Amino acid sequence: MIAFTLSCIPTAQQRARHGVVNGHSMTYKSGSQRAAERTLDALLAPHAPEVPMSGAVVLEFRAVFPPPQSVSKKARAAMLRGQIQHVKKPDLDNLAKQLKDAMSRLQFWGDDRQVIRMVSEKRYGAVGHWEVCVREVMEGEAI
């Protein structure tokens, strides 16, 4: 099992951009998406296994966001206690996509299709960060 915390505000996978150059259609990533990928890759790299996981994988993560500066002290305290949930963007599935793609690039596993179970959550916290736990399913283990 590999468990770690990444000290950065979680970001979500953005949609691909499309444009036409010299009459040819092209697809590209925005600059902010590329920057977010570089940051996540740099923080994940020290935690990557020496050998990619080869079997079925369970991925658990929590994306923690700081409360907005614009909220009152009362609302901020309620957010930090978990009484107000993080129901704003980014979407949880786009956060998962960003994390899984980065972990695939760094070869935590051969391909993200190996992830057979995922437990994820987004919430407020004093400091933005990712909490990640990934493990290979043992042979014969019931999930």
MODELLER restraints for C-alpha pairs under 7 A, 6 or more apart:
rsr = mdl.restraints
at = mdl.atoms
rsr.add(forms.Gaussian(group=physical.xy_distance, feature=features.Distance(at['CA:1:A'], at['CA:134:A']), mean=5.91, stdev=0.5))
rsr.add(forms.Gaussian(group=physical.xy_distance, feature=features.Distance(at['CA:1:A'], at['CA:135:A']), mean=4.41, stdev=0.5))
rsr.add(forms.Gaussian(group=physical.xy_distance, feature=features.Distance(at['CA:2:A'], at['CA:133:A']), mean=5.63, stdev=0.5))
rsr.add(forms.Gaussian(group=physical.xy_distance, feature=features.Distance(at['CA:2:A'], at['CA:134:A']), mean=5.35, stdev=0.5))
rsr.add(forms.Gaussian(group=physical.xy_distance, feature=features.Distance(at['CA:2:A'], at['CA:135:A']), mean=6.23, stdev=0.5))
rsr.add(forms.Gaussian(group=physical.xy_distance, feature=features.Distance(at['CA:3:A'], at['CA:132:A']), mean=5.62, stdev=0.5))
rsr.add(forms.Gaussian(group=physical.xy_distance, feature=features.Distance(at['CA:3:A'], at['CA:133:A']), mean=4.18, stdev=0.5))
rsr.add(forms.Gaussian(group=physical.xy_distance, feature=features.Distance(at['CA:3:A'], at['CA:134:A']), mean=6.47, stdev=0.5))
rsr.add(forms.Gaussian(group=physical.xy_distance, feature=features.Distance(at['CA:4:A'], at['CA:131:A']), mean=6.10, stdev=0.5))
rsr.add(forms.Gaussian(group=physical.xy_distance, feature=features.Distance(at['CA:4:A'], at['CA:132:A']), mean=5.48, stdev=0.5))
rsr.add(forms.Gaussian(group=physical.xy_distance, feature=features.Distance(at['CA:4:A'], at['CA:133:A']), mean=6.55, stdev=0.5))
rsr.add(forms.Gaussian(group=physical.xy_distance, feature=features.Distance(at['CA:5:A'], at['CA:129:A']), mean=6.85, stdev=0.5))
rsr.add(forms.Gaussian(group=physical.xy_distance, feature=features.Distance(at['CA:5:A'], at['CA:130:A']), mean=5.57, stdev=0.5))
rsr.add(forms.Gaussian(group=physical.xy_distance, feature=features.Distance(at['CA:5:A'], at['CA:131:A']), mean=4.53, stdev=0.5))
rsr.add(forms.Gaussian(group=physical.xy_distance, feature=features.Distance(at['CA:5:A'], at['CA:132:A']), mean=6.15, stdev=0.5))
rsr.add(forms.Gaussian(group=physical.xy_distance, feature=features.Distance(at['CA:6:A'], at['CA:43:A']), mean=6.25, stdev=0.5))
rsr.add(forms.Gaussian(group=physical.xy_distance, feature=features.Distance(at['CA:6:A'], at['CA:129:A']), mean=5.56, stdev=0.5))
rsr.add(forms.Gaussian(group=physical.xy_distance, feature=features.Distance(at['CA:6:A'], at['CA:130:A']), mean=5.02, stdev=0.5))
rsr.add(forms.Gaussian(group=physical.xy_distance, feature=features.Distance(at['CA:6:A'], at['CA:131:A']), mean=6.55, stdev=0.5))
rsr.add(forms.Gaussian(group=physical.xy_distance, feature=features.Distance(at['CA:7:A'], at['CA:128:A']), mean=6.92, stdev=0.5))
rsr.add(forms.Gaussian(group=physical.xy_distance, feature=features.Distance(at['CA:7:A'], at['CA:129:A']), mean=4.78, stdev=0.5))
rsr.add(forms.Gaussian(group=physical.xy_distance, feature=features.Distance(at['CA:7:A'], at['CA:130:A']), mean=6.78, stdev=0.5))
rsr.add(forms.Gaussian(group=physical.xy_distance, feature=features.Distance(at['CA:8:A'], at['CA:128:A']), mean=5.82, stdev=0.5))
rsr.add(forms.Gaussian(group=physical.xy_distance, feature=features.Distance(at['CA:8:A'], at['CA:129:A']), mean=4.83, stdev=0.5))
rsr.add(forms.Gaussian(group=physical.xy_distance, feature=features.Distance(at['CA:9:A'], at['CA:65:A']), mean=6.27, stdev=0.5))
rsr.add(forms.Gaussian(group=physical.xy_distance, feature=features.Distance(at['CA:9:A'], at['CA:128:A']), mean=4.42, stdev=0.5))
rsr.add(forms.Gaussian(group=physical.xy_distance, feature=features.Distance(at['CA:9:A'], at['CA:129:A']), mean=5.15, stdev=0.5))
rsr.add(forms.Gaussian(group=physical.xy_distance, feature=features.Distance(at['CA:10:A'], at['CA:63:A']), mean=5.97, stdev=0.5))
rsr.add(forms.Gaussian(group=physical.xy_distance, feature=features.Distance(at['CA:10:A'], at['CA:128:A']), mean=6.92, stdev=0.5))
rsr.add(forms.Gaussian(group=physical.xy_distance, feature=features.Distance(at['CA:10:A'], at['CA:129:A']), mean=6.16, stdev=0.5))
rsr.add(forms.Gaussian(group=physical.xy_distance, feature=features.Distance(at['CA:10:A'], at['CA:130:A']), mean=6.28, stdev=0.5))
rsr.add(forms.Gaussian(group=physical.xy_distance, feature=features.Distance(at['CA:11:A'], at['CA:36:A']), mean=6.89, stdev=0.5))
rsr.add(forms.Gaussian(group=physical.xy_distance, feature=features.Distance(at['CA:11:A'], at['CA:95:A']), mean=6.27, stdev=0.5))
rsr.add(forms.Gaussian(group=physical.xy_distance, feature=features.Distance(at['CA:12:A'], at['CA:90:A']), mean=6.00, stdev=0.5))
rsr.add(forms.Gaussian(group=physical.xy_distance, feature=features.Distance(at['CA:12:A'], at['CA:94:A']), mean=4.91, stdev=0.5))
rsr.add(forms.Gaussian(group=physical.xy_distance, feature=features.Distance(at['CA:12:A'], at['CA:95:A']), mean=4.23, stdev=0.5))
rsr.add(forms.Gaussian(group=physical.xy_distance, feature=features.Distance(at['CA:12:A'], at['CA:98:A']), mean=5.52, stdev=0.5))
rsr.add(forms.Gaussian(group=physical.xy_distance, feature=features.Distance(at['CA:13:A'], at['CA:94:A']), mean=5.14, stdev=0.5))
rsr.add(forms.Gaussian(group=physical.xy_distance, feature=features.Distance(at['CA:13:A'], at['CA:95:A']), mean=6.26, stdev=0.5))
rsr.add(forms.Gaussian(group=physical.xy_distance, feature=features.Distance(at['CA:13:A'], at['CA:97:A']), mean=6.04, stdev=0.5))
rsr.add(forms.Gaussian(group=physical.xy_distance, feature=features.Distance(at['CA:13:A'], at['CA:98:A']), mean=4.63, stdev=0.5))
rsr.add(forms.Gaussian(group=physical.xy_distance, feature=features.Distance(at['CA:14:A'], at['CA:33:A']), mean=6.45, stdev=0.5))
rsr.add(forms.Gaussian(group=physical.xy_distance, feature=features.Distance(at['CA:16:A'], at['CA:27:A']), mean=6.45, stdev=0.5))
rsr.add(forms.Gaussian(group=physical.xy_distance, feature=features.Distance(at['CA:16:A'], at['CA:28:A']), mean=5.91, stdev=0.5))
rsr.add(forms.Gaussian(group=physical.xy_distance, feature=features.Distance(at['CA:16:A'], at['CA:29:A']), mean=5.43, stdev=0.5))
rsr.add(forms.Gaussian(group=physical.xy_distance, feature=features.Distance(at['CA:17:A'], at['CA:27:A']), mean=5.59, stdev=0.5))
rsr.add(forms.Gaussian(group=physical.xy_distance, feature=features.Distance(at['CA:17:A'], at['CA:28:A']), mean=5.21, stdev=0.5))
rsr.add(forms.Gaussian(group=physical.xy_distance, feature=features.Distance(at['CA:17:A'], at['CA:29:A']), mean=5.84, stdev=0.5))
rsr.add(forms.Gaussian(group=physical.xy_distance, feature=features.Distance(at['CA:17:A'], at['CA:30:A']), mean=6.71, stdev=0.5))
rsr.add(forms.Gaussian(group=physical.xy_distance, feature=features.Distance(at['CA:18:A'], at['CA:26:A']), mean=5.72, stdev=0.5))
rsr.add(forms.Gaussian(group=physical.xy_distance, feature=features.Distance(at['CA:18:A'], at['CA:27:A']), mean=4.53, stdev=0.5))
rsr.add(forms.Gaussian(group=physical.xy_distance, feature=features.Distance(at['CA:18:A'], at['CA:28:A']), mean=6.34, stdev=0.5))
rsr.add(forms.Gaussian(group=physical.xy_distance, feature=features.Distance(at['CA:19:A'], at['CA:25:A']), mean=5.75, stdev=0.5))
rsr.add(forms.Gaussian(group=physical.xy_distance, feature=features.Distance(at['CA:19:A'], at['CA:26:A']), mean=5.40, stdev=0.5))
rsr.add(forms.Gaussian(group=physical.xy_distance, feature=features.Distance(at['CA:19:A'], at['CA:27:A']), mean=6.49, stdev=0.5))
rsr.add(forms.Gaussian(group=physical.xy_distance, feature=features.Distance(at['CA:20:A'], at['CA:26:A']), mean=5.97, stdev=0.5))
rsr.add(forms.Gaussian(group=physical.xy_distance, feature=features.Distance(at['CA:37:A'], at['CA:102:A']), mean=6.91, stdev=0.5))
rsr.add(forms.Gaussian(group=physical.xy_distance, feature=features.Distance(at['CA:40:A'], at['CA:102:A']), mean=6.87, stdev=0.5))
rsr.add(forms.Gaussian(group=physical.xy_distance, feature=features.Distance(at['CA:41:A'], at['CA:102:A']), mean=6.02, stdev=0.5))
rsr.add(forms.Gaussian(group=physical.xy_distance, feature=features.Distance(at['CA:45:A'], at['CA:106:A']), mean=6.57, stdev=0.5))
rsr.add(forms.Gaussian(group=physical.xy_distance, feature=features.Distance(at['CA:48:A'], at['CA:106:A']), mean=6.51, stdev=0.5))
rsr.add(forms.Gaussian(group=physical.xy_distance, feature=features.Distance(at['CA:48:A'], at['CA:107:A']), mean=7.00, stdev=0.5))
rsr.add(forms.Gaussian(group=physical.xy_distance, feature=features.Distance(at['CA:48:A'], at['CA:108:A']), mean=5.57, stdev=0.5))
rsr.add(forms.Gaussian(group=physical.xy_distance, feature=features.Distance(at['CA:49:A'], at['CA:108:A']), mean=5.96, stdev=0.5))
rsr.add(forms.Gaussian(group=physical.xy_distance, feature=features.Distance(at['CA:52:A'], at['CA:107:A']), mean=5.40, stdev=0.5))
rsr.add(forms.Gaussian(group=physical.xy_distance, feature=features.Distance(at['CA:52:A'], at['CA:108:A']), mean=4.93, stdev=0.5))
rsr.add(forms.Gaussian(group=physical.xy_distance, feature=features.Distance(at['CA:52:A'], at['CA:109:A']), mean=4.45, stdev=0.5))
rsr.add(forms.Gaussian(group=physical.xy_distance, feature=features.Distance(at['CA:52:A'], at['CA:110:A']), mean=6.07, stdev=0.5))
rsr.add(forms.Gaussian(group=physical.xy_distance, feature=features.Distance(at['CA:53:A'], at['CA:108:A']), mean=6.09, stdev=0.5))
rsr.add(forms.Gaussian(group=physical.xy_distance, feature=features.Distance(at['CA:53:A'], at['CA:109:A']), mean=4.50, stdev=0.5))
rsr.add(forms.Gaussian(group=physical.xy_distance, feature=features.Distance(at['CA:53:A'], at['CA:110:A']), mean=6.80, stdev=0.5))
rsr.add(forms.Gaussian(group=physical.xy_distance, feature=features.Distance(at['CA:53:A'], at['CA:136:A']), mean=6.50, stdev=0.5))
rsr.add(forms.Gaussian(group=physical.xy_distance, feature=features.Distance(at['CA:54:A'], at['CA:109:A']), mean=6.21, stdev=0.5))
rsr.add(forms.Gaussian(group=physical.xy_distance, feature=features.Distance(at['CA:54:A'], at['CA:110:A']), mean=6.46, stdev=0.5))
rsr.add(forms.Gaussian(group=physical.xy_distance, feature=features.Distance(at['CA:55:A'], at['CA:114:A']), mean=6.60, stdev=0.5))
rsr.add(forms.Gaussian(group=physical.xy_distance, feature=features.Distance(at['CA:55:A'], at['CA:136:A']), mean=6.31, stdev=0.5))
rsr.add(forms.Gaussian(group=physical.xy_distance, feature=features.Distance(at['CA:55:A'], at['CA:137:A']), mean=6.90, stdev=0.5))
rsr.add(forms.Gaussian(group=physical.xy_distance, feature=features.Distance(at['CA:56:A'], at['CA:114:A']), mean=4.95, stdev=0.5))
rsr.add(forms.Gaussian(group=physical.xy_distance, feature=features.Distance(at['CA:56:A'], at['CA:115:A']), mean=6.05, stdev=0.5))
rsr.add(forms.Gaussian(group=physical.xy_distance, feature=features.Distance(at['CA:56:A'], at['CA:116:A']), mean=6.12, stdev=0.5))
rsr.add(forms.Gaussian(group=physical.xy_distance, feature=features.Distance(at['CA:56:A'], at['CA:136:A']), mean=5.81, stdev=0.5))
rsr.add(forms.Gaussian(group=physical.xy_distance, feature=features.Distance(at['CA:56:A'], at['CA:137:A']), mean=5.43, stdev=0.5))
rsr.add(forms.Gaussian(group=physical.xy_distance, feature=features.Distance(at['CA:57:A'], at['CA:114:A']), mean=5.63, stdev=0.5))
rsr.add(forms.Gaussian(group=physical.xy_distance, feature=features.Distance(at['CA:57:A'], at['CA:115:A']), mean=4.59, stdev=0.5))
rsr.add(forms.Gaussian(group=physical.xy_distance, feature=features.Distance(at['CA:57:A'], at['CA:116:A']), mean=5.90, stdev=0.5))
rsr.add(forms.Gaussian(group=physical.xy_distance, feature=features.Distance(at['CA:57:A'], at['CA:134:A']), mean=6.99, stdev=0.5))
rsr.add(forms.Gaussian(group=physical.xy_distance, feature=features.Distance(at['CA:57:A'], at['CA:135:A']), mean=5.68, stdev=0.5))
rsr.add(forms.Gaussian(group=physical.xy_distance, feature=features.Distance(at['CA:57:A'], at['CA:136:A']), mean=4.44, stdev=0.5))
rsr.add(forms.Gaussian(group=physical.xy_distance, feature=features.Distance(at['CA:57:A'], at['CA:137:A']), mean=5.58, stdev=0.5))
rsr.add(forms.Gaussian(group=physical.xy_distance, feature=features.Distance(at['CA:58:A'], at['CA:115:A']), mean=5.73, stdev=0.5))
rsr.add(forms.Gaussian(group=physical.xy_distance, feature=features.Distance(at['CA:58:A'], at['CA:116:A']), mean=6.11, stdev=0.5))
rsr.add(forms.Gaussian(group=physical.xy_distance, feature=features.Distance(at['CA:58:A'], at['CA:117:A']), mean=4.91, stdev=0.5))
rsr.add(forms.Gaussian(group=physical.xy_distance, feature=features.Distance(at['CA:58:A'], at['CA:118:A']), mean=5.90, stdev=0.5))
rsr.add(forms.Gaussian(group=physical.xy_distance, feature=features.Distance(at['CA:58:A'], at['CA:134:A']), mean=5.72, stdev=0.5))
rsr.add(forms.Gaussian(group=physical.xy_distance, feature=features.Distance(at['CA:58:A'], at['CA:135:A']), mean=5.43, stdev=0.5))
rsr.add(forms.Gaussian(group=physical.xy_distance, feature=features.Distance(at['CA:58:A'], at['CA:136:A']), mean=6.28, stdev=0.5))
rsr.add(forms.Gaussian(group=physical.xy_distance, feature=features.Distance(at['CA:58:A'], at['CA:137:A']), mean=6.72, stdev=0.5))
rsr.add(forms.Gaussian(group=physical.xy_distance, feature=features.Distance(at['CA:59:A'], at['CA:115:A']), mean=6.67, stdev=0.5))
rsr.add(forms.Gaussian(group=physical.xy_distance, feature=features.Distance(at['CA:59:A'], at['CA:117:A']), mean=6.38, stdev=0.5))
rsr.add(forms.Gaussian(group=physical.xy_distance, feature=features.Distance(at['CA:59:A'], at['CA:118:A']), mean=4.84, stdev=0.5))
rsr.add(forms.Gaussian(group=physical.xy_distance, feature=features.Distance(at['CA:59:A'], at['CA:119:A']), mean=6.52, stdev=0.5))
rsr.add(forms.Gaussian(group=physical.xy_distance, feature=features.Distance(at['CA:59:A'], at['CA:133:A']), mean=6.01, stdev=0.5))
rsr.add(forms.Gaussian(group=physical.xy_distance, feature=features.Distance(at['CA:59:A'], at['CA:134:A']), mean=4.57, stdev=0.5))
rsr.add(forms.Gaussian(group=physical.xy_distance, feature=features.Distance(at['CA:59:A'], at['CA:135:A']), mean=6.76, stdev=0.5))
rsr.add(forms.Gaussian(group=physical.xy_distance, feature=features.Distance(at['CA:60:A'], at['CA:118:A']), mean=5.55, stdev=0.5))
rsr.add(forms.Gaussian(group=physical.xy_distance, feature=features.Distance(at['CA:60:A'], at['CA:119:A']), mean=4.62, stdev=0.5))
rsr.add(forms.Gaussian(group=physical.xy_distance, feature=features.Distance(at['CA:60:A'], at['CA:120:A']), mean=5.67, stdev=0.5))
rsr.add(forms.Gaussian(group=physical.xy_distance, feature=features.Distance(at['CA:60:A'], at['CA:132:A']), mean=5.85, stdev=0.5))
rsr.add(forms.Gaussian(group=physical.xy_distance, feature=features.Distance(at['CA:60:A'], at['CA:133:A']), mean=5.11, stdev=0.5))
rsr.add(forms.Gaussian(group=physical.xy_distance, feature=features.Distance(at['CA:60:A'], at['CA:134:A']), mean=6.24, stdev=0.5))
rsr.add(forms.Gaussian(group=physical.xy_distance, feature=features.Distance(at['CA:61:A'], at['CA:119:A']), mean=6.49, stdev=0.5))
rsr.add(forms.Gaussian(group=physical.xy_distance, feature=features.Distance(at['CA:61:A'], at['CA:120:A']), mean=4.96, stdev=0.5))
rsr.add(forms.Gaussian(group=physical.xy_distance, feature=features.Distance(at['CA:61:A'], at['CA:121:A']), mean=6.61, stdev=0.5))
rsr.add(forms.Gaussian(group=physical.xy_distance, feature=features.Distance(at['CA:61:A'], at['CA:130:A']), mean=6.89, stdev=0.5))
rsr.add(forms.Gaussian(group=physical.xy_distance, feature=features.Distance(at['CA:61:A'], at['CA:131:A']), mean=5.36, stdev=0.5))
rsr.add(forms.Gaussian(group=physical.xy_distance, feature=features.Distance(at['CA:61:A'], at['CA:132:A']), mean=4.38, stdev=0.5))
rsr.add(forms.Gaussian(group=physical.xy_distance, feature=features.Distance(at['CA:61:A'], at['CA:133:A']), mean=6.22, stdev=0.5))
rsr.add(forms.Gaussian(group=physical.xy_distance, feature=features.Distance(at['CA:62:A'], at['CA:120:A']), mean=5.63, stdev=0.5))
rsr.add(forms.Gaussian(group=physical.xy_distance, feature=features.Distance(at['CA:62:A'], at['CA:121:A']), mean=4.75, stdev=0.5))
rsr.add(forms.Gaussian(group=physical.xy_distance, feature=features.Distance(at['CA:62:A'], at['CA:122:A']), mean=5.62, stdev=0.5))
rsr.add(forms.Gaussian(group=physical.xy_distance, feature=features.Distance(at['CA:62:A'], at['CA:130:A']), mean=5.77, stdev=0.5))
rsr.add(forms.Gaussian(group=physical.xy_distance, feature=features.Distance(at['CA:62:A'], at['CA:131:A']), mean=5.04, stdev=0.5))
rsr.add(forms.Gaussian(group=physical.xy_distance, feature=features.Distance(at['CA:62:A'], at['CA:132:A']), mean=6.63, stdev=0.5))
rsr.add(forms.Gaussian(group=physical.xy_distance, feature=features.Distance(at['CA:63:A'], at['CA:121:A']), mean=6.23, stdev=0.5))
rsr.add(forms.Gaussian(group=physical.xy_distance, feature=features.Distance(at['CA:63:A'], at['CA:122:A']), mean=4.62, stdev=0.5))
rsr.add(forms.Gaussian(group=physical.xy_distance, feature=features.Distance(at['CA:63:A'], at['CA:123:A']), mean=6.47, stdev=0.5))
rsr.add(forms.Gaussian(group=physical.xy_distance, feature=features.Distance(at['CA:63:A'], at['CA:129:A']), mean=6.26, stdev=0.5))
rsr.add(forms.Gaussian(group=physical.xy_distance, feature=features.Distance(at['CA:63:A'], at['CA:130:A']), mean=4.80, stdev=0.5))
rsr.add(forms.Gaussian(group=physical.xy_distance, feature=features.Distance(at['CA:63:A'], at['CA:131:A']), mean=6.61, stdev=0.5))
rsr.add(forms.Gaussian(group=physical.xy_distance, feature=features.Distance(at['CA:64:A'], at['CA:122:A']), mean=5.78, stdev=0.5))
rsr.add(forms.Gaussian(group=physical.xy_distance, feature=features.Distance(at['CA:64:A'], at['CA:123:A']), mean=5.08, stdev=0.5))
rsr.add(forms.Gaussian(group=physical.xy_distance, feature=features.Distance(at['CA:64:A'], at['CA:124:A']), mean=5.34, stdev=0.5))
rsr.add(forms.Gaussian(group=physical.xy_distance, feature=features.Distance(at['CA:64:A'], at['CA:125:A']), mean=5.63, stdev=0.5))
rsr.add(forms.Gaussian(group=physical.xy_distance, feature=features.Distance(at['CA:64:A'], at['CA:128:A']), mean=5.06, stdev=0.5))
rsr.add(forms.Gaussian(group=physical.xy_distance, feature=features.Distance(at['CA:64:A'], at['CA:129:A']), mean=5.20, stdev=0.5))
rsr.add(forms.Gaussian(group=physical.xy_distance, feature=features.Distance(at['CA:64:A'], at['CA:130:A']), mean=6.12, stdev=0.5))
rsr.add(forms.Gaussian(group=physical.xy_distance, feature=features.Distance(at['CA:65:A'], at['CA:123:A']), mean=6.20, stdev=0.5))
rsr.add(forms.Gaussian(group=physical.xy_distance, feature=features.Distance(at['CA:65:A'], at['CA:124:A']), mean=4.75, stdev=0.5))
rsr.add(forms.Gaussian(group=physical.xy_distance, feature=features.Distance(at['CA:65:A'], at['CA:125:A']), mean=5.71, stdev=0.5))
rsr.add(forms.Gaussian(group=physical.xy_distance, feature=features.Distance(at['CA:65:A'], at['CA:127:A']), mean=6.70, stdev=0.5))
rsr.add(forms.Gaussian(group=physical.xy_distance, feature=features.Distance(at['CA:65:A'], at['CA:128:A']), mean=4.43, stdev=0.5))
rsr.add(forms.Gaussian(group=physical.xy_distance, feature=features.Distance(at['CA:65:A'], at['CA:129:A']), mean=6.84, stdev=0.5))
rsr.add(forms.Gaussian(group=physical.xy_distance, feature=features.Distance(at['CA:66:A'], at['CA:124:A']), mean=5.54, stdev=0.5))
rsr.add(forms.Gaussian(group=physical.xy_distance, feature=features.Distance(at['CA:66:A'], at['CA:125:A']), mean=5.22, stdev=0.5))
rsr.add(forms.Gaussian(group=physical.xy_distance, feature=features.Distance(at['CA:66:A'], at['CA:126:A']), mean=5.42, stdev=0.5))
rsr.add(forms.Gaussian(group=physical.xy_distance, feature=features.Distance(at['CA:66:A'], at['CA:127:A']), mean=5.31, stdev=0.5))
rsr.add(forms.Gaussian(group=physical.xy_distance, feature=features.Distance(at['CA:66:A'], at['CA:128:A']), mean=5.19, stdev=0.5))
rsr.add(forms.Gaussian(group=physical.xy_distance, feature=features.Distance(at['CA:67:A'], at['CA:76:A']), mean=6.13, stdev=0.5))
rsr.add(forms.Gaussian(group=physical.xy_distance, feature=features.Distance(at['CA:67:A'], at['CA:79:A']), mean=6.86, stdev=0.5))
rsr.add(forms.Gaussian(group=physical.xy_distance, feature=features.Distance(at['CA:67:A'], at['CA:124:A']), mean=6.06, stdev=0.5))
rsr.add(forms.Gaussian(group=physical.xy_distance, feature=features.Distance(at['CA:78:A'], at['CA:84:A']), mean=5.77, stdev=0.5))
rsr.add(forms.Gaussian(group=physical.xy_distance, feature=features.Distance(at['CA:79:A'], at['CA:85:A']), mean=6.61, stdev=0.5))
rsr.add(forms.Gaussian(group=physical.xy_distance, feature=features.Distance(at['CA:79:A'], at['CA:124:A']), mean=5.85, stdev=0.5))
rsr.add(forms.Gaussian(group=physical.xy_distance, feature=features.Distance(at['CA:80:A'], at['CA:124:A']), mean=5.75, stdev=0.5))
rsr.add(forms.Gaussian(group=physical.xy_distance, feature=features.Distance(at['CA:80:A'], at['CA:125:A']), mean=5.39, stdev=0.5))
rsr.add(forms.Gaussian(group=physical.xy_distance, feature=features.Distance(at['CA:80:A'], at['CA:126:A']), mean=6.73, stdev=0.5))
rsr.add(forms.Gaussian(group=physical.xy_distance, feature=features.Distance(at['CA:85:A'], at['CA:123:A']), mean=6.20, stdev=0.5))
rsr.add(forms.Gaussian(group=physical.xy_distance, feature=features.Distance(at['CA:86:A'], at['CA:122:A']), mean=6.44, stdev=0.5))
rsr.add(forms.Gaussian(group=physical.xy_distance, feature=features.Distance(at['CA:86:A'], at['CA:123:A']), mean=5.15, stdev=0.5))
rsr.add(forms.Gaussian(group=physical.xy_distance, feature=features.Distance(at['CA:86:A'], at['CA:124:A']), mean=6.25, stdev=0.5))
rsr.add(forms.Gaussian(group=physical.xy_distance, feature=features.Distance(at['CA:92:A'], at['CA:122:A']), mean=6.84, stdev=0.5))
rsr.add(forms.Gaussian(group=physical.xy_distance, feature=features.Distance(at['CA:100:A'], at['CA:112:A']), mean=6.48, stdev=0.5))
rsr.add(forms.Gaussian(group=physical.xy_distance, feature=features.Distance(at['CA:104:A'], at['CA:110:A']), mean=6.85, stdev=0.5))
rsr.add(forms.Gaussian(group=physical.xy_distance, feature=features.Distance(at['CA:104:A'], at['CA:111:A']), mean=6.06, stdev=0.5))
rsr.add(forms.Gaussian(group=physical.xy_distance, feature=features.Distance(at['CA:104:A'], at['CA:112:A']), mean=6.17, stdev=0.5))
